[in-house]
Amino acid sequence: MFFRPDVAVVDIDASLSGLQAPPRMQIGRDGALHTCLLMVLVKERGSWWMTYHNVWRKADEASSDKEHRDGPAGRLGGPETGM
């Protein structure tokens, strides 16, 4: 989502399969590790700069990426925030 031509926020839900879980991580019922990545990109002097926050999802969390992405806690903006 672009807030301005030089500022964007990206919400990514990703799954990694075919690997062994690192210590203290659990593989989901579908055999994959799940992560949520929030990226903020800013264009300055012709170059894009990025920062991100990665959150590994627990194996027992809701398996529906749509529910996670579109649920009340996952929305960016909207009438209540004025965006």
TIRO-2110 file (N, C-alpha, C; in Angstrom, 1 decimal):
// TIRO-2110
0.9, -1.2, 0.0, N, 1, A
0.0, 0.0, 0.0, CA, 1, A
0.9, 1.2, 0.0, C, 1, A
0.7, 2.1, -1.0, N, 2, A
1.5, 3.3, -1.0, CA, 2, A
0.7, 4.4, -0.3, C, 2, A
1.4, 5.0, 0.7, N, 3, A
0.8, 6.1, 1.4, CA, 3, A
1.2, 7.4, 0.7, C, 3, A
2.3, 7.5, 0.0, N, 4, A
2.7, 8.5, -0.8, CA, 4, A
3.6, 7.9, -1.9, C, 4, A
3.9, 8.6, -3.0, N, 5, A
4.7, 7.9, -4.1, CA, 5, A
6.0, 7.4, -3.6, C, 5, A
6.5, 8.0, -2.5, N, 6, A
7.8, 7.6, -2.0, CA, 6, A
7.8, 6.8, -0.7, C, 6, A
6.6, 6.4, -0.3, N, 7, A
6.5, 5.6, 1.0, CA, 7, A
5.5, 4.5, 0.8, C, 7, A
5.9, 3.3, 1.1, N, 8, A
5.0, 2.1, 0.9, CA, 8, A
5.1, 1.2, 2.1, C, 8, A
4.0, 0.5, 2.4, N, 9, A
4.0, -0.5, 3.5, CA, 9, A
3.5, -1.8, 2.9, C, 9, A
4.3, -2.9, 3.1, N, 10, A
4.0, -4.2, 2.6, CA, 10, A
3.8, -5.2, 3.7, C, 10, A
2.7, -5.9, 3.7, N, 11, A
2.4, -7.0, 4.7, CA, 11, A
2.5, -8.3, 3.9, C, 11, A
3.4, -9.2, 4.3, N, 12, A
3.7, -10.4, 3.6, CA, 12, A
3.4, -11.6, 4.6, C, 12, A
2.6, -12.5, 4.1, N, 13, A
2.5, -13.8, 4.8, CA, 13, A
3.2, -14.9, 4.0, C, 13, A
4.2, -15.6, 4.6, N, 14, A
5.0, -16.5, 3.8, CA, 14, A
5.0, -17.9, 4.5, C, 14, A
5.2, -18.9, 3.8, N, 15, A
5.3, -20.3, 4.3, CA, 15, A
6.6, -20.9, 3.7, C, 15, A
7.3, -21.6, 4.6, N, 16, A
8.6, -22.3, 4.2, CA, 16, A
8.4, -23.7, 4.4, C, 16, A
8.6, -24.5, 3.4, N, 17, A
8.4, -26.0, 3.6, CA, 17, A
9.7, -26.7, 3.1, C, 17, A
9.8, -28.0, 3.4, N, 18, A
10.9, -28.8, 3.0, CA, 18, A
12.1, -28.5, 3.8, C, 18, A
12.0, -28.1, 5.1, N, 19, A
13.2, -27.9, 5.9, CA, 19, A
12.9, -28.3, 7.3, C, 19, A
13.9, -28.5, 8.1, N, 20, A
13.8, -28.8, 9.5, CA, 20, A
13.6, -27.6, 10.3, C, 20, A
12.7, -27.7, 11.3, N, 21, A
12.4, -26.5, 12.2, CA, 21, A
13.7, -26.2, 13.0, C, 21, A
14.0, -24.9, 13.1, N, 22, A
15.1, -24.5, 14.0, CA, 22, A
14.7, -24.7, 15.4, C, 22, A
15.6, -24.7, 16.4, N, 23, A
15.2, -24.8, 17.8, CA, 23, A
14.1, -23.9, 18.2, C, 23, A
13.2, -24.3, 19.0, N, 24, A
12.1, -23.6, 19.6, CA, 24, A
11.1, -23.2, 18.5, C, 24, A
11.1, -23.7, 17.3, N, 25, A
10.2, -23.4, 16.3, CA, 25, A
9.4, -24.7, 16.0, C, 25, A
8.1, -24.6, 15.6, N, 26, A
7.3, -25.7, 15.4, CA, 26, A
6.8, -25.7, 13.9, C, 26, A
6.8, -26.8, 13.3, N, 27, A
6.3, -27.0, 12.0, CA, 27, A
4.7, -27.1, 12.1, C, 27, A
4.0, -26.4, 11.2, N, 28, A
2.5, -26.4, 11.2, CA, 28, A
2.0, -27.8, 10.7, C, 28, A
0.7, -27.9, 10.9, N, 29, A
0.1, -29.2, 10.5, CA, 29, A
0.2, -29.4, 9.0, C, 29, A
0.4, -28.4, 8.2, N, 30, A
0.6, -28.5, 6.8, CA, 30, A
2.1, -28.8, 6.4, C, 30, A
3.0, -29.0, 7.4, N, 31, A
4.4, -29.3, 7.2, CA, 31, A
5.3, -28.1, 6.9, C, 31, A
4.8, -26.9, 7.2, N, 32, A
5.5, -25.7, 6.8, CA, 32, A
5.7, -24.8, 8.0, C, 32, A
6.7, -23.9, 8.0, N, 33, A
6.9, -22.8, 8.9, CA, 33, A
6.2, -21.6, 8.4, C, 33, A
5.5, -20.9, 9.2, N, 34, A
4.8, -19.7, 8.7, CA, 34, A
5.4, -18.4, 9.4, C, 34, A
5.4, -17.4, 8.6, N, 35, A
6.0, -16.1, 9.1, CA, 35, A
5.1, -14.9, 8.5, C, 35, A
5.1, -13.8, 9.2, N, 36, A
4.5, -12.6, 8.8, CA, 36, A
5.6, -11.6, 8.8, C, 36, A
5.7, -10.8, 7.7, N, 37, A
6.7, -9.8, 7.5, CA, 37, A
6.1, -8.5, 7.2, C, 37, A
6.4, -7.5, 8.0, N, 38, A
5.9, -6.1, 7.7, CA, 38, A
7.1, -5.3, 7.3, C, 38, A
7.0, -4.8, 6.0, N, 39, A
8.0, -4.0, 5.5, CA, 39, A
7.6, -2.5, 5.3, C, 39, A
8.5, -1.6, 5.6, N, 40, A
8.2, -0.2, 5.3, CA, 40, A
9.3, 0.2, 4.3, C, 40, A
8.9, 0.8, 3.1, N, 41, A
9.9, 1.2, 2.1, CA, 41, A
9.8, 2.7, 1.9, C, 41, A
10.9, 3.3, 1.8, N, 42, A
11.0, 4.8, 1.6, CA, 42, A
12.0, 5.1, 0.4, C, 42, A
11.5, 5.9, -0.5, N, 43, A
12.4, 6.2, -1.6, CA, 43, A
13.0, 7.6, -1.3, C, 43, A
14.4, 7.6, -1.3, N, 44, A
15.1, 8.8, -1.0, CA, 44, A
16.3, 9.0, -2.0, C, 44, A
16.3, 10.1, -2.6, N, 45, A
17.4, 10.4, -3.6, CA, 45, A
17.5, 9.3, -4.7, C, 45, A
16.3, 8.8, -5.1, N, 46, A
16.3, 7.8, -6.2, CA, 46, A
16.5, 6.4, -5.8, C, 46, A
16.8, 6.1, -4.5, N, 47, A
17.0, 4.7, -4.0, CA, 47, A
15.9, 4.4, -3.0, C, 47, A
15.5, 3.1, -3.0, N, 48, A
14.5, 2.6, -2.1, CA, 48, A
15.2, 2.0, -0.9, C, 48, A
14.8, 2.5, 0.3, N, 49, A
15.4, 2.0, 1.6, CA, 49, A
14.3, 1.2, 2.3, C, 49, A
14.6, 0.1, 3.0, N, 50, A
13.6, -0.7, 3.6, CA, 50, A
14.0, -1.1, 5.0, C, 50, A
13.0, -1.2, 5.8, N, 51, A
13.1, -1.8, 7.1, CA, 51, A
12.0, -2.8, 7.3, C, 51, A
12.2, -3.8, 8.1, N, 52, A
11.2, -4.8, 8.3, CA, 52, A
11.1, -5.4, 9.6, C, 52, A
10.0, -6.0, 9.9, N, 53, A
9.8, -6.7, 11.2, CA, 53, A
9.2, -8.1, 10.9, C, 53, A
9.9, -9.1, 11.3, N, 54, A
9.5, -10.5, 11.0, CA, 54, A
9.0, -11.2, 12.2, C, 54, A
7.8, -11.8, 12.1, N, 55, A
7.2, -12.6, 13.3, CA, 55, A
6.9, -14.0, 12.8, C, 55, A
7.5, -14.9, 13.5, N, 56, A
7.2, -16.3, 13.2, CA, 56, A
5.9, -16.7, 13.8, C, 56, A
5.0, -17.3, 13.1, N, 57, A
3.7, -17.7, 13.6, CA, 57, A
3.8, -19.0, 14.3, C, 57, A
3.1, -19.2, 15.4, N, 58, A
3.1, -20.5, 16.1, CA, 58, A
2.3, -21.5, 15.2, C, 58, A
2.7, -22.8, 15.4, N, 59, A
2.0, -23.8, 14.6, CA, 59, A
0.6, -23.9, 14.9, C, 59, A
0.1, -23.6, 16.1, N, 60, A
-1.3, -23.7, 16.5, CA, 60, A
-2.1, -22.5, 16.2, C, 60, A
-1.5, -21.4, 15.6, N, 61, A
-2.3, -20.3, 15.3, CA, 61, A
-3.2, -20.6, 14.1, C, 61, A
-4.1, -19.7, 13.8, N, 62, A
-5.1, -19.9, 12.7, CA, 62, A
-4.3, -20.2, 11.4, C, 62, A
-4.7, -21.2, 10.7, N, 63, A
-3.9, -21.6, 9.5, CA, 63, A
-4.4, -20.8, 8.3, C, 63, A
-5.5, -20.1, 8.4, N, 64, A
-6.0, -19.4, 7.2, CA, 64, A
-5.2, -18.1, 7.1, C, 64, A
-4.4, -17.9, 6.0, N, 65, A
-3.7, -16.7, 5.8, CA, 65, A
-4.7, -15.5, 5.5, C, 65, A
-5.8, -15.8, 4.9, N, 66, A
-6.8, -14.8, 4.6, CA, 66, A
-7.4, -14.2, 5.9, C, 66, A
-7.7, -15.1, 6.9, N, 67, A
-8.2, -14.7, 8.2, CA, 67, A
-7.2, -13.8, 8.9, C, 67, A
-5.9, -14.2, 8.8, N, 68, A
-4.9, -13.5, 9.5, CA, 68, A
-4.7, -12.1, 8.8, C, 68, A
-4.7, -12.1, 7.5, N, 69, A
-4.5, -10.8, 6.7, CA, 69, A
-5.6, -9.9, 6.8, C, 69, A
-6.9, -10.4, 6.8, N, 70, A
-8.0, -9.5, 6.7, CA, 70, A
-8.8, -9.4, 8.0, C, 70, A
-8.3, -10.0, 9.1, N, 71, A
-9.0, -9.9, 10.4, CA, 71, A
-8.9, -8.5, 10.9, C, 71, A
-9.6, -8.2, 11.9, N, 72, A
-9.6, -6.8, 12.5, CA, 72, A
-8.2, -6.4, 12.9, C, 72, A
-7.4, -7.3, 13.5, N, 73, A
-6.1, -6.9, 13.9, CA, 73, A
-5.1, -6.7, 12.8, C, 73, A
-5.4, -7.3, 11.6, N, 74, A
-4.5, -7.2, 10.5, CA, 74, A
-4.7, -6.1, 9.5, C, 74, A
-5.7, -5.2, 9.7, N, 75, A
-6.0, -4.2, 8.8, CA, 75, A
-5.1, -3.0, 9.0, C, 75, A
-4.7, -2.4, 7.8, N, 76, A
-4.0, -1.2, 7.9, CA, 76, A
-4.9, -0.1, 7.4, C, 76, A
-5.0, 1.0, 8.1, N, 77, A
-5.9, 2.1, 7.6, CA, 77, A
-7.3, 1.8, 7.9, C, 77, A
-8.2, 2.4, 7.1, N, 78, A
-9.6, 2.2, 7.3, CA, 78, A
-10.2, 3.5, 7.9, C, 78, A
-11.6, 3.5, 8.0, N, 79, A
-12.2, 4.7, 8.5, CA, 79, A
-11.8, 5.1, 9.9, C, 79, A
-11.6, 4.1, 10.7, N, 80, A
-11.3, 4.4, 12.1, CA, 80, A
-9.9, 5.0, 12.3, C, 80, A
-9.0, 4.9, 11.3, N, 81, A
-7.7, 5.5, 11.4, CA, 81, A
-7.5, 6.7, 10.5, C, 81, A
-8.6, 7.0, 9.7, N, 82, A
-8.5, 8.2, 8.9, CA, 82, A
-7.7, 8.0, 7.6, C, 82, A
-7.3, 6.7, 7.3, N, 83, A
-6.5, 6.5, 6.1, CA, 83, A
-7.4, 5.9, 5.0, C, 83, A
END
